[in-house]
Amino acid sequence: MSDRLKLDNYLPYRLSIASNQVSNLIASLYQDRFGLSIWQWRVLAMLGASGSLTAQQVASNAAMDKMTVSRAVSGLLKRDLIVRKADLKDRRAQILSLSDTGRKIHDEIAPLAIEQEKVLLAGMSKEEIERLFLVLEHLEKTAIAINSKSDLAG
């Protein structure tokens, strides 16, 4: 039957499995040592890369749902790993940034994460890596466009 779903050749399934495996690999760098969840690390990593963002920007940029971001932010605030202040442009929004402790943890994990990435990409040529990132970018943009159309229709 040609309509039968073959998971080994089904892109969403393969992307999900690859994402979970890579996330679990990287998680080993921060879960045991720092007690961070995957979601908390993503927030720390985004703030480390960007300097400061609102929770809405974190959710949008990382394709995380608002509730997950809210829980991660709450846990990070309780541990004093991030700080928040009112957005002067939008009083309803809060600007998030790393605290000194959060910065130290980020700066300890980030180089280890980069090393893990190198291990994952080992054996691939520079051209293959560039192509991989172009393909991922294309898939992301296409999925965003499709989701935007379905949001408008619904």
Steps between C-alpha positions, in 0.01 A plus 500: 500500500664824387322721754662317789716726715862382503655672801860446389427716194255744663673837546308627808570174682870499408542865599330433832720201577817688401396803704426290807829311474704820460309676780560205732870499412538870577279468810762276655721811520267699726230286661704311758757769567272805512152351542367676190220369282531504122261796492692694765825447309334622179396822676849544648660431161274749323565770760872423486497546123265800489569689820139566588159398370139496610340164577290547185817542292650189657185302417491629145872463424529151650161376376405420859148536633435784742419273796829311463693827485309630801588192707865514395523872577334450838750229595795710384375804692462293820862389465619854422641390165312771313367842587205689362414864478211694352518579130499877472329478158228256610416500873321164465821329386797400711857502365695188599878479522759278665602571858870476587445142617300419187779645285761285677293185444433593137868571440592162647245302299527680163853383409406143594190522279714630213737205546204259490386665176847445352482132594155470340618664178833314486549321173291752307669739262460875533276493193281224647460696824410817309247301294353345815439843650350628173262202491402555864441870434283414199294251703452752782391777265264269312343373823457858625334602175264201507414565865436868427261410219312251719481758782344750258253243364396376844 
